[in-house]
Amino acid sequence: MTNILITGANRGLGLGFVKKYIEKKIHLICTTRDISGSKELLAYKEKYPDNMEIFELDLLKDNAPLTLANFIKDRPIDILINNAGVGSSNQHFQAVSLNPWLEVLKVNLIAPLMITQAIIKNVKVSSAKKIYFLSSQLGSIEDNNSGGMYIYRSSKSGLNQVVKSLSIDLKAYGITVVSLHPGWVKTDMGGANAPVSIDESVEGMIRVIETTDIADTGKFLNFHGRELPW
Ligand SMILES: NC(=O)c1ccc[n+]([C@@H]2O[C@H](COP(=O)([O-])OP(=O)(O)OC[C@H]3O[C@@H](n4cnc5c(N)ncnc54)[C@H](OP(=O)(O)O)[C@@H]3O)[C@@H](O)[C@H]2O)c1
């Protein structure tokens, strides 16, 4: 059975992945910051007890990668989806301040690499060997025509750089590493005015995940599979 690990699986796009994958009879390892508060995840777990595990993981905690690795042990992870992320308010030039910025960098940029580092041995021994990072078009330097958003943009630009290096470092192991832009999606982060539904975005991203392989490693793709400029 295919094993997929999704971070931030309790709401938004993470929960959207869970809804679609659980119907495909795939074994899911879902992380959330608060198991008891993750009502929808718990309902899926009750309905599909053999297809799902839930693990409590806060990416702001320094020991998060180690606790996750201890939980996974030596089981293969076919597809790792580094989904969890945060936005930020007060991102104008004059408003940006140190601690909110550091917190976003920790969650969006540093933790995804540390999680990947901690469980790379599990991806190496899997069949599919694929890792996807939820980035954003807002992280594209070439596409930045409107300025501002220093905190979020820099976290996702940095993440794109991490993806590029990882794709090179892990190529010899046959591991595919891709940066994914989900579109502007109606989630808590995207807001009600976003034009793309969670279903549409996740269906698109799952298609991209299914159709990409080592030939696509190191690409920055949107949910339609179109390549984006870095
Ligand atoms: N929505 C969009 O338009 C859009 C566009 C481009 C990229 N993205 C990216 O897509 C990904 C998912 O976004 P979304 O729209 O689904 O956002 P969302 O609805 O705000 O959900 C964010 C998820 O990340 C989790 N998370 C936040 N901080 C965490 C931490 N410290 N440790 C562990 N988990 C944490 C949240 O958990 P809690 O419930 O505990 O907070 C939640 O599960 C993010 O990486 C985002 O940057 C989204």
The ligand as an SDF file (V2000), in Angstrom:
LIG
                    3D

 48 52  0  0  0  0  0  0  0  0999 V2000
   -4.5310   29.1350    0.2150 N   0  0  0  0  0  0  0  0  0  0  0  0
   -3.7800   29.6940   -0.7260 C   0  0  0  0  0  0  0  0  0  0  0  0
   -4.2780   30.5270   -1.5380 O   0  0  0  0  0  0  0  0  0  0  0  0
   -2.3280   29.3300   -0.8710 C   0  0  0  0  0  0  0  0  0  0  0  0
   -1.6130   29.8740   -1.9520 C   0  0  0  0  0  0  0  0  0  0  0  0
   -0.2700   29.5380   -2.1160 C   0  0  0  0  0  0  0  0  0  0  0  0
    0.3370   28.6750   -1.2260 C   0  0  0  0  0  0  0  0  0  0  0  0
   -0.3590   28.1650   -0.1680 N   0  0  0  0  0  0  0  0  0  0  0  0
    0.3510   27.2510    0.7440 C   0  0  0  0  0  0  0  0  0  0  0  0
   -0.3760   26.0520    0.8710 O   0  0  0  0  0  0  0  0  0  0  0  0
   -0.1560   25.4700    2.1770 C   0  0  0  0  0  0  0  0  0  0  0  0
   -1.4980   25.1910    2.8600 C   0  0  0  0  0  0  0  0  0  0  0  0
   -2.1840   26.4340    2.9680 O   0  0  0  0  0  0  0  0  0  0  0  0
   -3.7260   26.5470    3.3640 P   0  0  0  0  0  0  0  0  0  0  0  0
   -4.3010   27.5610    2.4580 O   0  0  0  0  0  0  0  0  0  0  0  0
   -4.3410   25.2000    3.4680 O   0  0  0  0  0  0  0  0  0  0  0  0
   -3.5790   27.2370    4.8050 O   0  0  0  0  0  0  0  0  0  0  0  0
   -4.4900   27.0940    6.1130 P   0  0  0  0  0  0  0  0  0  0  0  0
   -5.8980   26.7980    5.7370 O   0  0  0  0  0  0  0  0  0  0  0  0
   -4.1990   28.3300    6.8960 O   0  0  0  0  0  0  0  0  0  0  0  0
   -3.8860   25.8090    6.8520 O   0  0  0  0  0  0  0  0  0  0  0  0
   -2.5480   25.8520    7.2820 C   0  0  0  0  0  0  0  0  0  0  0  0
   -2.1840   24.5170    7.8960 C   0  0  0  0  0  0  0  0  0  0  0  0
   -0.8280   24.6000    8.3560 O   0  0  0  0  0  0  0  0  0  0  0  0
   -0.8010   24.2420    9.7450 C   0  0  0  0  0  0  0  0  0  0  0  0
    0.2330   24.9190   10.5190 N   0  0  0  0  0  0  0  0  0  0  0  0
    0.4190   26.2450   10.7000 C   0  0  0  0  0  0  0  0  0  0  0  0
    1.4340   26.4580   11.5620 N   0  0  0  0  0  0  0  0  0  0  0  0
    1.8840   25.2400   11.9500 C   0  0  0  0  0  0  0  0  0  0  0  0
    2.8880   24.7970   12.8290 C   0  0  0  0  0  0  0  0  0  0  0  0
    3.6450   25.6450   13.5420 N   0  0  0  0  0  0  0  0  0  0  0  0
    3.0850   23.4590   12.9720 N   0  0  0  0  0  0  0  0  0  0  0  0
    2.3320   22.5820   12.2870 C   0  0  0  0  0  0  0  0  0  0  0  0
    1.3370   22.9330   11.4480 N   0  0  0  0  0  0  0  0  0  0  0  0
    1.1240   24.2540   11.2790 C   0  0  0  0  0  0  0  0  0  0  0  0
   -2.1840   24.6660   10.2630 C   0  0  0  0  0  0  0  0  0  0  0  0
   -2.4350   24.0350   11.5090 O   0  0  0  0  0  0  0  0  0  0  0  0
   -3.3530   24.7600   12.6600 P   0  0  0  0  0  0  0  0  0  0  0  0
   -4.7760   24.4810   12.2820 O   0  0  0  0  0  0  0  0  0  0  0  0
   -2.9150   24.1120   13.9190 O   0  0  0  0  0  0  0  0  0  0  0  0
   -3.0360   26.2330   12.5940 O   0  0  0  0  0  0  0  0  0  0  0  0
   -3.0470   24.1610    9.1270 C   0  0  0  0  0  0  0  0  0  0  0  0
   -3.2230   22.7810    9.1940 O   0  0  0  0  0  0  0  0  0  0  0  0
    0.7030   26.4800    2.9380 C   0  0  0  0  0  0  0  0  0  0  0  0
    2.0600   26.0950    2.8850 O   0  0  0  0  0  0  0  0  0  0  0  0
    0.4920   27.7830    2.1520 C   0  0  0  0  0  0  0  0  0  0  0  0
    1.5680   28.6860    2.3020 O   0  0  0  0  0  0  0  0  0  0  0  0
   -1.6780   28.4710    0.0370 C   0  0  0  0  0  0  0  0  0  0  0  0
  1  2  1  0
  2  3  2  0
  2  4  1  0
  4  5  1  0
  4 48  2  0
  5  6  2  0
  6  7  1  0
  7  8  2  0
  8  9  1  0
  8 48  1  0
  9 10  1  0
  9 46  1  0
 10 11  1  0
 11 12  1  0
 11 44  1  0
 12 13  1  0
 13 14  1  0
 14 15  2  0
 14 16  1  0
 14 17  1  0
 17 18  1  0
 18 19  2  0
 18 20  1  0
 18 21  1  0
 21 22  1  0
 22 23  1  0
 23 24  1  0
 23 42  1  0
 24 25  1  0
 25 26  1  0
 25 36  1  0
 26 27  1  0
 26 35  1  0
 27 28  2  0
 28 29  1  0
 29 30  1  0
 29 35  2  0
 30 31  1  0
 30 32  2  0
 32 33  1  0
 33 34  2  0
 34 35  1  0
 36 37  1  0
 36 42  1  0
 37 38  1  0
 38 39  2  0
 38 40  1  0
 38 41  1  0
 42 43  1  0
 44 45  1  0
 44 46  1  0
 46 47  1  0
M  CHG  2   8   1  16  -1
M  END
$$$$
